[in-house]
Structure formats: C-alpha cells, structure tokens
C-alpha cells in the first residue's frame, strides 16, 4: 500500500483543508516545514521519504485557471511524481496539467461535466494517467453534471469501470482535515465489488488507521493533516512496516 501526501494550494500557498469548506481554509502549519510555499512543502515531503505527491489546485477546482508555473516548479524542483486535481472538465485542461509535468491527472466528480468525458480522457490519455476521484459528502457522490443528485458510490463506480477507469480515489470531503477517521462504511461497500484500484482519503488520524486500511486491501492512502501535525511520523511508519 502506498502512502501519498497531499498539498492543497489556494492563492498560491499551501493551506490546511478542513471538511471541504474552502472559504475557511487557513495557511498550512506543519511540523515538517515552516514555509507555506508549495515548493518548499514538497521538498519537505521528499526529505521525509515520499516519491509521489497529490496536489489540489483549489483555485482551478473552484473555477479559476490552472497555475501551470507553480505545478511545473513543484515537479522540476522537487523531483516528485505528481498527481493533480485542477478541476479538469475538458481535454484542454487535462493536457495543460500533464504538460506541467504531472504524471497523472485527476478527474473529480465534483467538477465532472458529464460521464462521457471520463471515457474520452481514458481513450486519449491512457487509463494509467487518469484517476477519477469520487468526491463524497458522507455516503453519496457529488457530481458536477447533476448537482442536485447525489449518486450511490457502488453504482457510480461500476459505470466508471465499464468506461475503462482503472484507478479511483474515494475522497470524503466532509472528513478532510477532521481527524475523525476514514469513511469506512462507504469503503467497505466498495471493496470487493469492483476491480478498480482504490485509493482513499479524508480523515486519516494516525498509523493505526493506515494499518487497518492496508489490511482491508486498499492500494493507497492520501494523507495531509496527520502528517503535518506529527501524528504520523517516519518512525511510527517504519515501526508499522509501512515505509
């Protein structure tokens, strides 16, 4: 199981994301890095020992342009592999993200214009470069093309599987930064019912959560708050044979 650290970027700085309420996000405070410059934060995560990073360009996700210069600096200066959520809703934006040096583009259901765009992206870019994030609010999937309809996760995932998607993220926005634990109810519904590679994020508290997720068979876990608060350290990851 891989552990992927997260940087949430808003207004050009790294921020602490909490429960998806973006207007309340504050500049990041971290035991790993004293700077809020996303490049410096990326360096600190590389120094920790990570090789891959998830970056959320929140300005782009909320309707603004992608910040290609910043994304390119993160890739070029840190040397980390980068998966990016930048509110991708068309092929031009997907290619813009990949042109910055990202290894994978994330299509979040929150900003998904229609289900056929997923098929288009997989066909054009290859399944290995496309990750679909099921943006959850509790036990339902947020989706951009039917804002009033909260889809049931397993049904939605089976649609994605049929379109050739091979990697998904279960991301419960209501749990992000909460330190309340992963949405296990949804995760357990999903695991075993689909053949897609599953990563999970939102609410990881400590190494105990990571061990439980590994035992459940998830492919990867996104972590931010628990890393930056020091609840997850290099020492306790190594002790649990996770790093």
Secondary structure, DSSP 8 states (H G I E B T S, - for coil): -EEEEEEEEETTEEEE--TT-GGG-EE---SS-S--BHHHHHHHHHHHT--EEEEEEHHHHTTS---HHHHHHHHHHH--EEEEES---SHHHHHHHHHTT-SEEEEEGGG---HHHHHHHHHHH-GGGEEEEEEEETTEE--TTSTT--EEHHHHHHHHHHTT--EEEEEETTTTTS-S---HHHHHHHTTT--SEEEEES---SHHHHHHHHHHT-SEEEESHHHHTTSS-HHHHHHTT--
